[in-house]
């Protein structure tokens, strides 16, 4: 897999649901409906908006935020794309050894 796509849906009661999907290729529908789209091959942010507002397109900061919720998925994406990532959590483990 190459892309991580996060889509936010607003329910009638005002709650917001988050749906995360992985994809090998991007489709027009993904670009149109996705709120956050990350390319793990190029380590780039394709799209980043929440509630219609653009957020800074900093790949590292966005990945760091979602890493706490999708740790194993993000680790897998990095591994599948031949990337090694030193997260703060891994740095802390190495200093304690």
C-alpha positions as a Markdown table, in Angstrom:
| # | Residue | x | y | z |
|---|---|---|---|---|
| 1 | Unk | 0.0 | 0.0 | 0.0 |
| 2 | Unk | 1.1 | 3.5 | -0.7 |
| 3 | Unk | -1.6 | 6.0 | 0.4 |
| 4 | Unk | -3.3 | 6.5 | 3.8 |
| 5 | Unk | -6.7 | 8.3 | 3.3 |
| 6 | Unk | -8.6 | 9.7 | 6.2 |
| 7 | Unk | -12.1 | 10.9 | 5.7 |
| 8 | Unk | -14.3 | 12.7 | 8.2 |
| 9 | Unk | -18.1 | 12.5 | 8.1 |
| 10 | Unk | -20.4 | 14.8 | 10.1 |
| 11 | Unk | -23.4 | 12.9 | 11.4 |
| 12 | Unk | -26.9 | 14.5 | 11.8 |
| 13 | Unk | -26.4 | 14.8 | 15.6 |
| 14 | Unk | -23.2 | 16.8 | 15.1 |
| 15 | Unk | -20.7 | 14.0 | 15.8 |
| 16 | Unk | -17.8 | 13.5 | 13.4 |
| 17 | Unk | -16.8 | 10.0 | 12.3 |
| 18 | Unk | -13.3 | 9.2 | 11.0 |
| 19 | Unk | -12.7 | 6.6 | 8.4 |
| 20 | Unk | -9.2 | 5.5 | 7.5 |
| 21 | Unk | -8.4 | 3.5 | 4.4 |
| 22 | Unk | -5.3 | 2.4 | 2.6 |
| 23 | Unk | -4.8 | 2.3 | -1.2 |
| 24 | Unk | -2.3 | 1.3 | -3.8 |
| 25 | Unk | -3.6 | 4.0 | -6.2 |
| 26 | Unk | -5.6 | 7.2 | -5.7 |
| 27 | Unk | -8.9 | 7.5 | -7.4 |
| 28 | Unk | -10.7 | 10.8 | -8.2 |
| 29 | Unk | -13.3 | 9.9 | -5.6 |
| 30 | Unk | -10.5 | 9.6 | -2.9 |
| 31 | Unk | -9.2 | 13.0 | -3.7 |
| 32 | Unk | -12.7 | 14.5 | -3.7 |
| 33 | Unk | -13.9 | 13.0 | -0.4 |
| 34 | Unk | -10.7 | 12.5 | 1.6 |
| 35 | Unk | -9.8 | 15.0 | 4.2 |
| 36 | Unk | -6.2 | 13.9 | 4.7 |
| 37 | Unk | -4.2 | 12.0 | 2.1 |
| 38 | Unk | -0.7 | 10.9 | 2.8 |
| 39 | Unk | 1.7 | 9.4 | 0.2 |
| 40 | Unk | 4.1 | 7.1 | 2.0 |
| 41 | Unk | 6.2 | 6.4 | -1.0 |
| 42 | Unk | 7.1 | 10.1 | -1.6 |
| 43 | Unk | 6.6 | 11.0 | 2.1 |
| 44 | Unk | 4.3 | 13.8 | 0.9 |
| 45 | Unk | 0.9 | 15.3 | 1.9 |
| 46 | Unk | -1.5 | 15.1 | -1.1 |
| 47 | Unk | -4.3 | 16.8 | 0.8 |
| 48 | Unk | -4.9 | 18.1 | 4.3 |
| 49 | Unk | -8.1 | 19.9 | 5.2 |
| 50 | Unk | -10.4 | 19.7 | 8.2 |
| 51 | Unk | -13.9 | 21.1 | 8.0 |
| 52 | Unk | -13.0 | 22.8 | 4.8 |
| 53 | Unk | -10.0 | 24.6 | 6.3 |
| 54 | Unk | -6.5 | 23.9 | 5.0 |
| 55 | Unk | -4.0 | 22.7 | 7.6 |
| 56 | Unk | -0.2 | 22.9 | 7.2 |
| 57 | Unk | 1.1 | 20.2 | 4.8 |
| 58 | Unk | 3.9 | 19.0 | 7.1 |
| 59 | Unk | 4.2 | 15.2 | 6.5 |
| 60 | Unk | 6.2 | 14.5 | 9.6 |
| 61 | Unk | 3.8 | 16.4 | 11.9 |
| 62 | Unk | 0.7 | 14.8 | 10.4 |
| 63 | Unk | 2.2 | 11.3 | 10.7 |
| 64 | Unk | 3.4 | 12.0 | 14.2 |
| 65 | Unk | -0.2 | 12.9 | 15.2 |
| 66 | Unk | -1.9 | 9.9 | 13.6 |
| 67 | Unk | 0.9 | 7.5 | 14.8 |
| 68 | Unk | -0.7 | 7.4 | 18.3 |
| 69 | Unk | -3.9 | 6.1 | 16.8 |
| 70 | Unk | -2.6 | 4.0 | 13.8 |
| 71 | Unk | 0.8 | 2.9 | 15.0 |
| 72 | Unk | 0.9 | -0.6 | 13.4 |
| 73 | Unk | -0.7 | 0.6 | 10.2 |
| 74 | Unk | 1.8 | 3.4 | 9.8 |
| 75 | Unk | 4.8 | 1.2 | 10.6 |
| 76 | Unk | 3.5 | -1.2 | 7.9 |
| 77 | Unk | 3.2 | 1.6 | 5.4 |
| 78 | Unk | 6.8 | 2.7 | 6.0 |
| 79 | Unk | 8.1 | -0.8 | 5.8 |
| 80 | Unk | 6.2 | -1.6 | 2.6 |
| 81 | Unk | 7.6 | 1.5 | 1.0 |
| 82 | Unk | 11.2 | 0.7 | 2.0 |
| 83 | Unk | 11.4 | 3.5 | 4.6 |
| 84 | Unk | 12.9 | 3.4 | 8.1 |
| 85 | Unk | 11.4 | 5.8 | 10.5 |
| 86 | Unk | 12.8 | 6.8 | 13.9 |
| 87 | Unk | 9.8 | 7.8 | 16.0 |
| 88 | Unk | 10.1 | 9.6 | 19.3 |
| 89 | Unk | 8.8 | 6.4 | 21.0 |
| 90 | Unk | 11.6 | 4.4 | 19.4 |
| 91 | Unk | 14.2 | 7.0 | 20.4 |
| 92 | Unk | 13.0 | 6.9 | 24.0 |
| 93 | Unk | 13.3 | 3.0 | 24.0 |
| 94 | Unk | 16.9 | 3.2 | 22.7 |
| 95 | Unk | 18.0 | 5.7 | 25.3 |
| 96 | Unk | 16.6 | 3.5 | 28.1 |
| 97 | Unk | 18.6 | 0.5 | 26.9 |
